[in-house]
Amino acid sequence: MVRAKTFDEGYFTTMEDVREEVHRIGHREFVGGNDHFWDQIQGLQFQLLASRGLKPADTLIDVGCGSLRGGVKFIRYLEPGHYFGLEKHIELIVYGVANELGLDIYREKQPRFVISETFEFEKFGGAPTFGIAQSLFTHLSARDVEACLSKLRGVVAPNCKLFTTFFETDGPATNPAVSHSHKNFSYTRSQMEEFGERAGWRPDYIGEWNHPRGQKLIEFLAA
């Protein structure tokens, strides 16, 4: 007898698997956002970057953009072609454009998307001046966090500001062996700072920023 697959066991590896799961639970729930958290975290992201100097003429890279929870506000705010969204599941972007952004805004604002599991930022063909990775490093292994930071550092503009969230722990945690979209990973402040320094970023720990799930914030500067 063949046992049914469950998402938490990590068996969903094909496009069809992801499509079925997103259709079953919804594109918001898939990325961990019910309606309350969706609106709250969406506004929190935008307020953060606006307060840190994001202007319509900037180019923003949204790493792990999912179904455009933050992307909706950023795309509407930025000049056409200035939003870059990297995501490994194309189905999330399809749902995000269709159900959150709308085709009219998509055509007007011309956001760029790259589907990649290996952080192929070079495919955007531009140099971001701002970046955000909200609820991404909370699902990545240390190896993948460093790969992301290293590859992104090679394509961003000088003085690019990258804001990332993470679950903070007082001591090194025993995390899952490999990255997983629906499992949590925790790191110490010093670990996160070291990840950035090794990749060529200058870290600036911010910490608390009113995230509803308690994720802490750290800024990496491409100085």
Buried (B, 14 or more C-beta within 10 A) or exposed (E): EEEEBEBEEBEBEEEEBBBBBBEEEBBBBBBBBEEEBBEBBBEBBBEBBEEEEBEEEBBBBBBBBBBBBBBBBBBBBBEEEBBBBBBBBEBBBBBBBEEBBEEEBBEEBEBBBBBBEEBEBEEBEBBBBBBBBBBBBBBBBBEBBBBBBBBBBEBBEEEBBBBBBBBBBEEEBEBEEEBBBBEBBBBBBEBBBBBBEEBBBEBBEBEEBEBEBEBBBBBBBBE
